[in-house]
Amino acid sequence: MLVTCEPAILYFGTPVLLISTINEDGSTNLAPMSSAFWLGWRCVLGLAATSKTTQNLLRSGECALNLASVDNVAAVDRLARTTGLHPVPANKLARGYRFEREKFRLAGLTPIASETVAPPRARECPVQLEAVTASHHGLAESDNELRGRTVIFEMRIQRVHLDDAILIEGEPNRIDPDKWRPLIMSFQKFYGLESRQRHHSMLGEIPEVLYRSADIDKARQARPFLGAGPGDAGRNHVLTLDAEPGRSSP
Ligand SMILES: Cc1cc2nc3c(=O)[nH]c(=O)nc-3n(C[C@H](O)[C@H](O)[C@H](O)COP(=O)(O)O)c2cc1C
């Protein structure tokens, strides 16, 4: 029997990301989010206007998108109901949010330098993407009541860093969906995916390479971020937790 309902939210299940951005003073913010989807080397993010992440993205136009696996769930949950905004906005106070400056420390995650953007990546997340803002606009712009509450960002991916444990053996550029175990947020609760395919996929017969876009060539031309460390020797180097993005510890 089908029934007509009015659920307050329609969060039917999307992967969880930890998005890192740089604050005005050079420190780092890190926030969980899950209103995200992917189109080639672009992704679309939906973020509340009353988030530090949104303010940082609007100002700096860059972030690191760390995709959480099921193994990162405790770290994600430690960041829930925190904000880098001070004072905490009234709508978040009412939901029990508190201000938190040291988000990497709180989550127990390790910041490592990105190559082309200032915001650091989270070492423990198996997928880390460096991204720049291509465009943004408000959600529900024509609605007097909802206008100004949510910002939609189109991000272009500029570097992809993957834990090689999630790759198809012998295929350096292909992720094995049998190995990649994304953390899913469904109606505010955490889930994983089943570890087996449910059915043969007709779409899966199309070679992935046919989806390759010019954004990958553009990404190759991205200049190294000046604070990213000393060339290849500094790749994946750990940053001090409260450091400005240019400062690092070996
Ligand atoms: C699993 C999870 C998913 C979330 N998804 C989103 C989201 O898609 N968009 C959003 O604006 N907030 C989302 N939030 C809430 C933000 O984390 C929250 O607004 C937080 O205060 C943002 O931190 P910031 O103010 O330091 O940027 C999510 C929180 C959790 C725990």
Ligand as a Chemical Component Dictionary entry (heavy atoms), coordinates in Angstrom:
data_LIG
# 
_chem_comp.id                   LIG 
_chem_comp.type                 NON-POLYMER 
_chem_comp.pdbx_formal_charge   0 
_chem_comp.three_letter_code    LIG 
# 
loop_
_chem_comp_atom.comp_id 
_chem_comp_atom.atom_id 
_chem_comp_atom.alt_atom_id 
_chem_comp_atom.type_symbol 
_chem_comp_atom.charge 
_chem_comp_atom.model_Cartn_x 
_chem_comp_atom.model_Cartn_y 
_chem_comp_atom.model_Cartn_z 
_chem_comp_atom.pdbx_ordinal 
LIG C1  C1  C 0 26.739 13.188 8.696  1  
LIG C2  C2  C 0 26.449 14.662 8.567  2  
LIG C3  C3  C 0 26.028 15.171 7.348  3  
LIG C4  C4  C 0 25.770 16.534 7.203  4  
LIG N1  N1  N 0 25.390 17.015 5.979  5  
LIG C5  C5  C 0 25.266 18.340 5.802  6  
LIG C6  C6  C 0 25.003 18.881 4.513  7  
LIG O1  O1  O 0 24.943 18.169 3.526  8  
LIG N2  N2  N 0 24.873 20.230 4.393  9  
LIG C7  C7  C 0 24.989 21.072 5.476  10 
LIG O2  O2  O 0 24.873 22.291 5.321  11 
LIG N3  N3  N 0 25.218 20.581 6.712  12 
LIG C8  C8  C 0 25.378 19.250 6.898  13 
LIG N4  N4  N 0 25.656 18.757 8.140  14 
LIG C9  C9  C 0 25.706 19.689 9.276  15 
LIG C10 C10 C 0 27.043 20.459 9.311  16 
LIG O3  O3  O 0 28.084 19.570 9.668  17 
LIG C11 C11 C 0 26.917 21.619 10.290 18 
LIG O4  O4  O 0 26.177 22.647 9.662  19 
LIG C12 C12 C 0 28.216 22.157 10.822 20 
LIG O5  O5  O 0 27.966 23.106 11.813 21 
LIG C13 C13 C 0 29.098 22.782 9.764  22 
LIG O6  O6  O 0 30.308 23.146 10.389 23 
LIG P1  P1  P 0 30.912 24.596 10.178 24 
LIG O7  O7  O 0 29.902 25.610 10.662 25 
LIG O8  O8  O 0 32.165 24.602 11.008 26 
LIG O9  O9  O 0 31.176 24.721 8.726  27 
LIG C14 C14 C 0 25.909 17.401 8.311  28 
LIG C15 C15 C 0 26.337 16.876 9.543  29 
LIG C16 C16 C 0 26.604 15.532 9.660  30 
LIG C17 C17 C 0 27.090 14.996 10.988 31 
# 
loop_
_chem_comp_bond.comp_id 
_chem_comp_bond.atom_id_1 
_chem_comp_bond.atom_id_2 
_chem_comp_bond.value_order 
_chem_comp_bond.pdbx_ordinal 
LIG C1  C2  SING 1  
LIG C2  C3  SING 2  
LIG C2  C16 DOUB 3  
LIG C3  C4  DOUB 4  
LIG C4  N1  SING 5  
LIG C4  C14 SING 6  
LIG N1  C5  DOUB 7  
LIG C5  C6  SING 8  
LIG C5  C8  SING 9  
LIG C6  O1  DOUB 10 
LIG C6  N2  SING 11 
LIG N2  C7  SING 12 
LIG C7  O2  DOUB 13 
LIG C7  N3  SING 14 
LIG N3  C8  DOUB 15 
LIG C8  N4  SING 16 
LIG N4  C9  SING 17 
LIG N4  C14 SING 18 
LIG C9  C10 SING 19 
LIG C10 O3  SING 20 
LIG C10 C11 SING 21 
LIG C11 O4  SING 22 
LIG C11 C12 SING 23 
LIG C12 O5  SING 24 
LIG C12 C13 SING 25 
LIG C13 O6  SING 26 
LIG O6  P1  SING 27 
LIG P1  O7  DOUB 28 
LIG P1  O8  SING 29 
LIG P1  O9  SING 30 
LIG C14 C15 DOUB 31 
LIG C15 C16 SING 32 
LIG C16 C17 SING 33 
# 
